[in-house]
Structures are given as C-alpha cells and as structure tokens.
Amino acid sequence: MRALRVGLASFAHVHASGYARLLVQRPDVELVASDPDGADEDKGQPRGADLAARLGVRHVAGYDELFAEDLDAVVVCTENARHRTLVEQAAAAGVNVLCEKPLATTLRDAAAMRDACDSAGVVLMTAYPVRFHPAFRELRTRVRRGDLGRVLAITGTNNGQAPTASRRWFVDPELAGGGSLMDHTVHLADLLDDLLDDQPRSVYAQVNRIVHAYDVEVETGGLVALTYPDGVVATIDCSWSVPSSYPGWGGLTLTVDGERGSATLDAFAEKIEVFDDQAGGLRWQPIGKDLDALMLEEFLGAVRDGRTPQPDAAVGYRTLRVVSAAYASAATGRPVLLEGVTAHT
C-alpha cells in the first residue's frame, strides 16, 4: 500500500502543529507543509519553515508549490477567512480536503467550498475531533437507544482562555469571523447535530465583552439557546472565560436530560496533574484517546476507500448556519427562526 501524499496548508491554527506531529509519525503518509504567511504574522510564535523544521516536516515556499506535489489530500489550517481560497485551489487540483473549523466565516463561502469539492469529486471534511470521543459515541448510542427516555434539554459548555497571547488572528474580526461565538459554538453545534439527527428551529443568543474588554474587539462571552422542532431546548456556553492561570486551556461538557435520566460527557476529564516549574506551576496533562488522531484516521481512511468522511461539508455548513443565526440574534436581541428546517437523515 503506497503512502498517501498529504499537504499541510498553513500553521496558523493552533491545532496545525499537532496534526503535523501525528501525520509525520505515520508510515502510510508522506507529509509536506507550506506556510507562506508565517514569516509576517504572530511575531514571537514559531511559524513557517522554522516550525516545519522543528517538527521534522518538509516545507515548500508557497501553496502553488504545495499543490504541485501531486497530493492525495490536504489539511487546511489557515485563518478562518482564508479557508475558501485554499479549499477551492485544492478542489481544482483534485485534492481531498480536511478543513479546520469553522468551515468558513460566511455561509456563502461555505456553500462555495462545498460546491467546488462536489463538482471536482473530492471530499471535504470539517475538523470536529470531539465527535470521535469514545464517551460521546457511547452517549449518542444511549440517547438513540432511548435509555434516557425522551430528551427534554441539553446543556453544553465549551470554555477556554482568550487567545490574546498567541495566534492573535483569533481575535481579528476579519480573519476569524468573530470571537468566542465563532470559535467555540461550532464544536457543540456539531455534537448536537450528530446526537439529535435534527436541526434547530430557532436560535437565540446573547454576547458580551466583559472579560478581556480592553484586549480585543470581538465578543469574549456568549450563551446560545437552540429550540428544536420536537421541543428539545439546548444551550451552549461558548465563553473565553478561563483565566490564564488555569492549569489547562479549558474544557467541553455536554449534559443530556431525559424523561428517565441524565448523562454527562466531560470530554477532557481524563488528565493527570503535573507540576512544571518552567511552565509556571501546576498544569493538566491530557491522557486517554487522542481525538485528533481518531479524526485523521477517519479522513485518511475515507481518502483511501473513496468514501465521504464524517463530519462532511454539509455538517460544516449546518453548524455555521447556527453560528450565523446566533450572531443575527445577538445583534437584534430577538430569536432567529431557521426556515425550512427538517431532519437531515
């Protein structure tokens, strides 16, 4: 079985180096990276050829050179607003794509990316690693089997530190498309999409900039309420509310309340406490399954088998639709109805 030729487009996203470490270790992958913007952005943070050298990854100067490598697949980790250009370039070259979340910053861009890949006959997968968590798979099985009875309410949290010290494009409204609402709503929107196999009928959101008000121009706190056609109400706390002194980046939880019981997922509960004097004291070291590795396995397996991986571009579009509605609601102070909502099975 020949190795897949995989490109890594940009180290802009914080997950990019992790993907590189995993891919470079795989004997069935030949990895090459390009990060032409790295030399000009995020001063003090390793990017571009320097970071590639540290990770042991071959680096080429630009994206044209990257796609000249006769790639089978590419992992797009640029700033959110730059996803569309690279995904369309990949589609034109006949290259399968794993794109960082959110799929785009606008629904128009997300639809264009989906259509370009469909027309080219290549796959477009959205990077949502938490849905591969074994505990979430078990939660989904129990919910769909009816163990909790009819689902009444779901509470989700995805809280983290504000990205003000590194990768500051996350707080650039043009490059990121927003703040914590854009950054942290989509992961839970994906889990709800998979768990309920349905889309919300209405979206209501409130945001603020109380935390880090003097550091950034985008929202840093938010709460999103989703109402589904069958009456289920779900909430998502997407705030950058974790202090810099916290021993971890943040966390993600999901609690499902049904007529006969409740169940809670704590996605990053598996950890050990480590005292690291160089890192400033106590920190949490994650243990257990590597969710990024599980996601990459799904993507690469789909490329080899010629099938559509999950979560695909349609999921990326639906979750971005929730975020877009949340921004519209936050701007008006009123719920936003999602017209024509039907189950997506």
C-alpha positions as CSV (number, residue, x, y, z in Angstrom):
1,M,0.0,0.0,0.0
2,R,1.6,3.2,-1.1
3,A,1.9,6.2,1.2
4,L,-0.6,9.0,0.8
5,R,0.9,12.3,-0.2
6,V,-0.6,14.8,2.3
7,G,-0.1,18.5,2.4
8,L,-0.5,20.8,5.5
9,A,-1.6,24.2,4.4
10,S,-0.5,26.8,7.0
11,F,0.5,26.6,10.6
12,A,-1.9,29.5,11.5
13,H,-4.3,27.4,13.5
14,V,-3.2,26.2,17.0
15,H,-4.1,22.6,16.0
16,A,-1.8,22.6,13.0
17,S,1.4,21.5,14.8
18,G,-0.5,18.7,16.5
19,Y,-1.7,17.4,13.2
20,A,1.8,17.6,11.8
21,R,3.2,15.6,14.7
22,L,0.7,12.9,14.2
23,L,1.0,12.8,10.4
24,V,4.8,12.8,10.3
25,Q,4.8,9.7,12.5
26,R,2.5,7.7,10.2
27,P,4.4,5.2,7.8
28,D,1.4,5.5,5.4
29,V,1.8,9.3,4.9
30,E,4.3,11.5,3.1
31,L,3.8,14.9,4.6
32,V,4.8,18.3,3.2
33,A,3.8,21.7,4.5
34,S,3.6,25.3,3.4
35,D,3.0,28.4,5.4
36,P,3.9,31.4,3.2
37,D,2.2,33.9,5.7
38,G,4.1,32.6,8.7
39,A,7.1,34.9,8.4
40,D,4.9,38.0,8.6
41,E,2.4,37.2,11.3
42,D,2.4,36.2,15.0
43,K,5.8,37.6,15.9
44,G,7.4,35.5,18.6
45,Q,5.4,32.4,17.7
46,P,7.1,29.7,15.6
47,R,5.6,29.5,12.1
48,G,6.5,28.6,8.6
49,A,9.8,26.9,7.7
50,D,11.1,27.3,11.2
51,L,8.2,25.4,12.8
52,A,8.3,22.8,10.0
53,A,12.0,22.1,10.7
54,R,11.3,21.7,14.4
55,L,8.5,19.2,13.6
56,G,10.6,17.3,11.0
57,V,8.3,18.2,8.1
58,R,9.5,19.1,4.6
59,H,8.5,22.6,3.8
60,V,7.9,24.3,0.4
61,A,7.7,28.0,-0.2
62,G,4.1,28.6,-1.3
63,Y,0.7,27.0,-1.9
64,D,1.3,26.7,-5.7
65,E,4.4,24.6,-4.9
66,L,2.4,22.6,-2.3
67,F,-0.2,21.6,-4.8
68,A,2.5,20.8,-7.4
69,E,3.5,17.9,-5.1
70,D,0.8,15.6,-6.6
71,L,-1.1,15.5,-3.3
72,D,-3.8,13.0,-2.4
73,A,-5.1,15.1,0.4
74,V,-4.5,18.4,2.2
75,V,-5.2,19.6,5.7
76,V,-6.2,23.3,5.7
77,C,-5.2,25.2,8.8
78,T,-5.2,28.8,7.6
79,E,-7.0,31.7,9.3
80,N,-10.8,31.1,9.0
81,A,-11.4,33.8,6.4
82,R,-8.7,32.2,4.1
83,H,-10.3,28.7,4.0
84,R,-12.3,29.2,0.9
85,T,-9.4,30.2,-1.4
86,L,-7.3,27.2,-0.4
87,V,-10.2,24.7,-0.5
88,E,-11.1,25.9,-4.0
89,Q,-7.5,25.6,-5.0
90,A,-7.4,22.0,-3.7
91,A,-10.6,21.1,-5.5
92,A,-9.3,22.5,-8.8
93,A,-6.2,20.3,-8.3
94,G,-8.3,17.2,-7.5
95,V,-7.1,17.1,-3.9
96,N,-9.2,15.8,-1.0
97,V,-9.6,18.3,2.0
98,L,-9.8,18.2,5.7
99,C,-10.6,21.8,6.7
100,E,-10.2,23.3,10.2
101,K,-13.4,24.6,11.9
102,P,-15.4,26.7,11.3
103,L,-15.6,25.7,7.7
104,A,-15.8,29.4,6.7
105,T,-16.7,32.8,8.1
106,T,-19.8,33.2,5.9
107,L,-22.4,30.8,4.6
108,R,-21.7,32.0,1.1
109,D,-18.1,30.9,1.3
110,A,-19.0,27.6,3.0
111,A,-21.5,26.8,0.2
112,A,-18.9,27.7,-2.5
113,M,-16.4,25.4,-0.9
114,R,-18.9,22.5,-0.6
115,D,-20.0,23.0,-4.3
116,A,-16.4,23.2,-5.6
117,C,-15.4,19.9,-3.9
118,D,-18.7,18.2,-5.1
119,S,-18.0,19.3,-8.6
120,A,-14.4,18.1,-8.5
121,G,-15.4,14.8,-7.0
122,V,-13.2,15.2,-3.9
123,V,-14.2,15.0,-0.3
124,L,-14.4,18.0,2.1
125,M,-14.3,17.1,5.8
126,T,-14.8,19.5,8.6
127,A,-12.4,19.2,11.6
128,Y,-14.6,18.3,14.5
129,P,-12.5,15.9,16.6
130,V,-14.7,15.8,19.7
131,R,-17.4,13.7,17.9
132,F,-14.8,10.9,17.8
133,H,-14.5,10.8,21.6
134,P,-15.4,7.2,22.7
135,A,-17.5,8.7,25.5
136,F,-19.5,10.8,23.1
137,R,-20.1,7.7,20.9
138,E,-21.4,5.9,24.0
139,L,-23.6,8.9,24.9
140,R,-25.1,9.0,21.4
141,T,-25.8,5.3,21.5
142,R,-27.6,5.6,24.8
143,V,-29.7,8.6,23.6
144,R,-30.7,7.0,20.4
145,R,-31.4,3.7,22.1
146,G,-33.8,5.5,24.4
147,D,-32.0,4.8,27.7
148,L,-32.7,8.3,28.9
149,G,-36.3,8.4,27.6
150,R,-37.4,11.3,25.5
151,V,-34.8,14.1,25.5
152,L,-36.0,17.3,27.2
153,A,-33.0,19.5,27.5
154,I,-29.3,19.6,26.7
155,T,-26.6,21.9,28.3
156,G,-23.3,22.4,26.6
157,T,-20.2,24.3,27.6
158,N,-17.0,25.0,25.7
159,N,-15.0,27.4,27.7
160,G,-11.4,28.4,27.1
161,Q,-8.7,31.0,27.5
162,A,-8.9,34.1,25.3
163,P,-6.2,33.8,22.6
164,T,-4.7,37.2,23.4
165,A,-1.1,36.0,23.9
166,S,-0.6,33.9,20.8
167,R,-2.2,33.4,17.4
168,R,-3.9,36.8,17.8
169,W,-5.7,36.4,14.5
170,F,-8.3,34.5,16.5
171,V,-9.4,37.9,17.9
172,D,-9.3,39.6,14.5
173,P,-12.9,40.1,13.3
174,E,-11.9,39.9,9.7
175,L,-9.7,36.8,9.8
176,A,-11.6,34.9,12.5
177,G,-15.1,36.0,11.5
178,G,-15.9,36.8,15.2
179,G,-14.8,36.0,18.7
180,S,-15.8,33.3,21.1
181,L,-19.2,32.8,19.5
182,M,-17.5,31.8,16.2
183,D,-14.7,29.9,17.9
184,H,-16.5,27.7,20.5
185,T,-20.1,27.3,19.4
186,V,-19.4,25.1,16.4
187,H,-17.9,22.1,18.3
188,L,-21.1,21.7,20.4
189,A,-23.3,22.5,17.4
190,D,-21.6,19.5,15.7
191,L,-22.2,17.2,18.7
192,L,-25.9,18.3,18.8
193,D,-26.2,17.8,15.1
194,D,-24.9,14.2,15.4
195,L,-26.7,13.4,18.7
196,L,-30.2,14.6,17.7
197,D,-30.0,14.0,14.0
198,D,-32.0,17.2,13.6
199,Q,-31.5,20.9,13.2
200,P,-32.8,23.7,15.5
201,R,-35.9,25.6,14.6
202,S,-34.9,28.8,16.3
203,V,-31.7,30.3,17.7
204,Y,-31.3,33.0,20.4
205,A,-28.0,34.4,21.6
206,Q,-26.5,37.0,23.9
207,V,-22.9,38.0,23.8
208,N,-20.7,40.4,25.8
209,R,-17.1,41.6,26.1
210,I,-16.9,41.9,29.9
211,V,-13.9,39.6,30.1
212,H,-10.8,40.9,28.3
213,A,-12.8,44.1,27.3
214,Y,-9.6,46.1,26.8
215,D,-7.6,43.4,24.9
216,V,-9.8,42.6,22.0
217,E,-12.6,44.0,19.7
218,V,-14.6,40.8,19.4
219,E,-17.1,39.1,21.8
220,T,-15.4,37.1,24.6
221,G,-18.6,35.7,26.3
222,G,-21.7,34.2,24.9
223,L,-24.7,32.0,25.5
224,V,-26.7,30.4,22.7
225,A,-30.1,28.8,23.1
226,L,-31.5,26.4,20.5
227,T,-35.0,25.2,20.2
228,Y,-35.7,22.1,18.1
229,P,-38.9,21.0,16.3
230,D,-39.7,18.3,18.8
231,G,-39.4,20.7,21.8
232,V,-35.8,20.0,22.9
233,V,-34.0,23.0,24.2
234,A,-30.2,23.1,24.1
235,T,-27.9,25.8,25.4
236,I,-24.2,26.4,24.5
237,D,-21.9,28.5,26.7
238,C,-19.1,29.5,24.3
239,S,-17.2,31.9,26.5
240,W,-13.5,32.6,26.7
241,S,-13.9,32.8,30.4
242,V,-10.9,30.6,31.6
243,P,-8.2,32.7,33.3
244,S,-4.6,32.4,32.1
245,S,-3.6,31.0,35.5
246,Y,-5.8,27.9,34.8
247,P,-3.8,24.6,34.6
248,G,-5.4,23.8,31.3
249,W,-6.7,25.5,28.2
250,G,-10.4,25.0,29.1
251,G,-12.9,22.2,28.5
252,L,-16.0,20.9,26.9
253,T,-19.1,19.3,28.6
254,L,-22.4,18.1,27.4
255,T,-25.3,17.1,29.7
256,V,-28.4,15.4,28.3
257,D,-31.6,15.4,30.4
258,G,-34.3,13.0,29.5
259,E,-37.6,11.8,31.0
260,R,-35.9,8.8,32.6
261,G,-32.5,10.0,33.4
262,S,-29.5,12.2,32.6
263,A,-26.0,11.7,31.3
264,T,-23.0,14.0,31.1
265,L,-19.9,14.0,28.8
266,D,-16.8,15.7,30.1
267,A,-14.6,15.5,27.1
268,F,-11.3,16.3,28.7
269,A,-11.8,14.8,32.2
270,E,-9.0,12.2,31.6
271,K,-5.9,14.0,32.8
272,I,-3.1,13.9,35.3
273,E,-1.8,16.8,37.4
274,V,1.8,17.8,36.7
275,F,3.9,20.4,38.4
276,D,6.0,22.1,35.8
277,D,8.2,24.8,37.2
278,Q,9.2,26.0,33.7
279,A,5.5,26.3,32.7
280,G,4.7,28.3,35.8
281,G,3.4,25.6,38.2
282,L,0.6,23.2,38.0
283,R,-0.7,22.0,34.6
284,W,-3.0,19.3,33.4
285,Q,-1.6,16.7,31.1
286,P,-4.4,15.0,29.0
287,I,-4.4,11.2,28.8
288,G,-6.7,8.8,27.0
289,K,-7.6,8.7,23.3
290,D,-6.1,11.3,21.0
291,L,-9.1,12.8,19.3
292,D,-7.1,14.4,16.6
293,A,-5.6,11.0,15.7
294,L,-9.0,9.4,15.5
295,M,-10.3,12.2,13.3
296,L,-7.2,11.9,11.0
297,E,-7.8,8.2,10.8
298,E,-11.3,8.8,9.6
299,F,-10.2,11.3,7.0
300,L,-7.3,9.2,5.6
301,G,-9.4,6.1,5.6
302,A,-12.1,7.9,3.6
303,V,-9.5,9.1,1.1
304,R,-8.1,5.6,0.6
305,D,-11.6,4.0,0.4
306,G,-13.1,6.7,-1.9
307,R,-16.0,7.4,0.5
308,T,-17.4,10.5,2.2
309,P,-16.0,11.1,5.7
310,Q,-18.0,12.4,8.6
311,P,-18.4,15.2,9.6
312,D,-18.5,16.3,6.0
313,A,-19.1,19.7,4.3
314,A,-22.8,19.5,4.9
315,V,-22.2,19.3,8.6
316,G,-19.8,22.2,8.4
317,Y,-22.4,24.3,6.6
318,R,-25.2,23.4,9.1
319,T,-23.1,24.3,12.2
320,L,-22.0,27.6,10.6
321,R,-25.7,28.2,9.9
322,V,-26.3,28.0,13.7
323,V,-23.5,30.4,14.4
324,S,-24.7,32.9,11.7
325,A,-28.2,32.8,13.2
326,A,-26.7,33.4,16.7
327,Y,-24.8,36.5,15.5
328,A,-28.1,37.8,13.9
329,S,-29.9,37.1,17.2
330,A,-27.3,38.8,19.3
331,A,-27.4,41.9,17.0
332,T,-31.2,42.2,17.3
333,G,-31.9,40.8,20.8
334,R,-34.6,38.5,19.2
335,P,-34.7,34.8,18.3
336,V,-33.9,33.9,14.7
337,L,-36.1,31.3,13.0
338,L,-34.3,28.9,10.7
339,E,-36.8,28.5,7.9
340,G,-37.4,25.1,6.2
341,V,-35.7,23.2,9.0
342,T,-36.1,19.4,8.6
343,A,-34.2,16.4,9.9
344,H,-31.1,15.7,7.8
345,T,-31.3,11.9,7.6
